Amino acid sequence: MTDDKGQGLRLEDFAGQAYDKLRYGDTDRQGHVNNAVYATFLETGRVELIFKADARLLEEGFSFVLAKLDINYIAEVLWPGTVEIGTRVTKVGRSSVTMEQAVFQNGKLCASAETVVVHFDQTTRKSHAFSQAQRAKLESWMQAGQA
């Protein structure tokens, strides 16, 4: 993380940038977006980075499984509107990748997260090492603006 709870992060700091439209059903009795919905926002950010049509990362028969999701809630997200999600790679392991993510609304940082996903062989149901090409693509996403 950039610092404690990701303060000072900007959407422009992230290689992957996505957005989600807020739904009324995302809100809770306090009138803000429920904390559980943040995991869905972060999923949108990861999926849009990993499954880009013009930069295919996964081969047939493989997927990513979520191994860790650590969210720091910083500010409320309010309906109606949208959120922007930033995603970047911070570490590439043998078969796992660690990502730093952030959720913004109207330019304000609302949450930061550390996410770990594992490259998964759907036939053996076990982790599978990245190829050199996959590793190079993931490492290119460690810098902002490379996605």
Residue, then its C-alpha position, 0 to 999 in steps of 0.5 A: m500500500t502507498d501508506d496507511k489505508g492507502q491515503g493519497l491514492r489517485l485513480e491515475d495511479f493504477a494501471g487498470q481503471a474500471y467503473d460500476k454503476l451504483r444500484y439502489g439495492d446496494t444501499d443499507r438502512q443507513g442510506h450508504v452503499n453496504n460494505a459487502v458491495y465493495a467486494t463486488f466493486l473490487e471484483t469488477g476492477r480485477v476482472e476488467l484488468i485480467f480479462k481484457a479482450d485485447a490482452r488475453l491473460l488466461e488460457e483455456g482451462f485456467s482461471f483465477v481464484l480469490a485467495k485473499l481480500d483485505i479491505n480498508y473502508i475509508a469513506e461512505v459511498l452514496w447512491p445514486g452515482t458511480v464508483e471508479i475502481g483502480t487496480r494494479v499488480t504489486k507482486v507476482g509469485r509462482s502462481s499467485v498475484t498480489m494486487e493493490q486496489a482502490v474504490f473512488q467516488n467523485g474523485k474521493l478515495c472510499a476504500s483501499a484493498e490488497t487482493v491475492v488471486v491464484h492461477f488455477d488449473q480447472t482440471t487438476r483443481k490446483s494452482h498452476a505456475f504462470s508462463q513467462a508470457q503471463r508473468a511479463k504481462l502481469e509485471s507490466w501492470m505494476q506501473a500506472g497507465q500500462a493496462 
